[in-house]
Amino acid sequence: MSHKQTKGVPFIVSAPSGAGKTTLCKMAVAFFPGLRHSISYTTRPPRAGEVDGEDYRFIDDAGFDRMVESGEFLEYAGVHGKRYGTSRKDLSGLLDEGTDVILDIDVQGAEKVRGRLSGGVYIFILPPSVEACEERLRSRGKDSPEEIKKRLRIALDEIKKAQEYQYIIINDNLTAAFEKLKSIMIAEKAASRRMMPRVAELFGAE
């Protein structure tokens, strides 16, 4: 039986550097067949192993400026000297076709999205401690000692914003943290405010 297409759910996930946010987001996309990762545009160069159009859409500053001027971004922000943005058109297209979308964005971006996107679910990932955050940044081997210090300073400021999110997950164990993320996503999909259009269609409920 055909039924009306329900809109997808946008899950906005933020975290300080080194909290394991990207790993958790990738695990969620692999687990849920109806979930897609929102691919951000960025002016930073690709890291080793990153693929354009899969990890990010890599563009130069001039291209990013053009997108800003034409209002193509739902949100954009400068992070660690580079810029990142979420395409309004890309996201709307996925949500309108009923696809759930996970947005892996920083606290600046999430603040902007709150005022421009309805129905968002906001999740903040925390490392178990500042020391663990620093250790994870060092073990990645991607940043210089100076860059790590800078990221840690920013991380402490970002952690203060955790109270603005609906859910907080402390990632002291990846398996347990993912179980919590899955539980949040499953519960939000079954929330009555999302289910009532389907209930009304099936049972004539108002």
HELIX and SHEET records of a PDB file:
HELIX    1   1 LYS A   21  PHE A   31  1                                  11    
HELIX    2   2 ASP A   61  GLU A   69  1                                   9    
HELIX    3   3 ARG A   88  ASP A   96  1                                   9    
HELIX    4   4 VAL A  107  ARG A  114  1                                   8    
HELIX    5   5 VAL A  130  ARG A  140  1                                  11    
HELIX    6   6 PRO A  145  ILE A  159  1                                  15    
HELIX    7   7 LYS A  160  GLU A  164  5                                   5    
HELIX    8   8 LEU A  174  LYS A  189  1                                  16    
HELIX    9   9 SER A  192  PHE A  203  1                                  12    
SHEET    1   A 5 LEU A  35  HIS A  37  0                                        
SHEET    2   A 5 ASP A 100  ASP A 104  1                                        
SHEET    3   A 5 PRO A  10  SER A  14  1                                        
SHEET    4   A 5 VAL A 121  LEU A 126  1                                        
SHEET    5   A 5 TYR A 167  ILE A 170  1                                        
SHEET    1   B 4 ARG A  57  PHE A  58  0                                        
SHEET    2   B 4 TYR A  41  THR A  42  1                                        
SHEET    3   B 4 LYS A  82  SER A  87 -1                                        
SHEET    4   B 4 PHE A  73  VAL A  79 -1                                        
END                                                                             
